[in-house]
Amino acid sequence: MAARLHLLGIFKKYQPSDPWEVRPGDQSVELLLEEAGMDSHAGYVLLVNGSRKKKDYVPQEGDEIKVMPLVAGG
């Protein structure tokens, strides 16, 4: 079973397919996003099955991963 990545907001344009299914245990989310063309310095929150994880998290079987952009304003 694959892991699914969901890119939200302004990151949606980097998602190669909907849903984006990736092989578990292969690469970190950070590397997957860089390969998809996303800036490595982009600010985002990574939620895996509803829990916050670090960018170096490696997807596991059945994971539902959401990548949410950080929002700032003033």
C-alpha positions as CSV (number, residue, x, y, z in Angstrom):
1,M,0.0,0.0,0.0
2,A,1.3,3.4,-0.9
3,A,1.5,6.6,1.1
4,R,-0.5,9.6,-0.2
5,L,0.7,13.2,-0.3
6,H,-1.7,16.1,-0.5
7,L,-0.2,19.5,-1.2
8,L,-2.5,22.3,-0.1
9,G,-2.9,26.0,-1.0
10,I,-0.1,27.5,-3.1
11,F,1.8,24.2,-3.1
12,K,-0.9,22.4,-5.1
13,K,0.8,23.3,-8.4
14,Y,3.7,21.0,-7.4
15,Q,1.6,17.9,-7.0
16,P,2.2,15.6,-10.0
17,S,-1.1,13.7,-9.5
18,D,-4.2,13.8,-7.3
19,P,-3.7,11.9,-5.1
20,W,0.0,11.7,-5.2
21,E,1.0,8.2,-4.2
22,V,4.6,7.5,-3.2
23,R,6.5,4.4,-2.3
24,P,6.8,4.0,1.5
25,G,10.2,3.9,3.1
26,D,12.0,5.3,0.1
27,Q,12.7,9.0,0.5
28,S,11.9,11.8,3.0
29,V,9.0,14.1,2.3
30,E,11.5,16.9,1.9
31,L,13.3,15.2,-0.9
32,L,10.1,14.2,-2.6
33,L,8.9,17.8,-2.6
34,E,12.3,19.1,-3.9
35,E,12.1,16.6,-6.8
36,A,8.6,17.9,-7.6
37,G,10.1,21.4,-8.0
38,M,9.3,22.9,-4.7
39,D,11.8,25.4,-3.2
40,S,13.8,23.6,-0.4
41,H,13.4,26.7,1.8
42,A,9.6,26.9,1.5
43,G,7.9,27.1,4.8
44,Y,5.3,24.5,5.5
45,V,3.7,22.3,8.1
46,L,3.8,18.6,7.6
47,L,0.9,16.5,9.0
48,V,1.0,12.8,8.9
49,N,-2.2,11.0,9.9
50,G,-3.1,14.2,11.8
51,S,0.1,14.5,13.7
52,R,2.8,17.1,13.0
53,K,6.1,15.7,11.7
54,K,9.5,17.0,10.6
55,K,10.5,17.5,7.0
56,D,12.8,14.5,7.1
57,Y,9.9,12.2,7.8
58,V,10.0,9.1,5.5
59,P,6.5,8.0,4.5
60,Q,5.2,4.6,5.7
61,E,2.6,2.3,4.3
62,G,-0.9,3.8,4.4
63,D,0.2,7.3,5.5
64,E,-2.0,10.3,4.7
65,I,0.3,13.2,4.5
66,K,-0.7,16.9,4.2
67,V,1.7,19.6,3.3
68,M,0.3,23.0,4.4
69,P,2.0,26.3,3.6
70,L,2.8,28.7,6.4
71,V,0.9,31.9,6.2
72,A,2.2,35.3,7.4
73,G,0.6,38.7,7.4
74,G,0.6,41.9,9.2
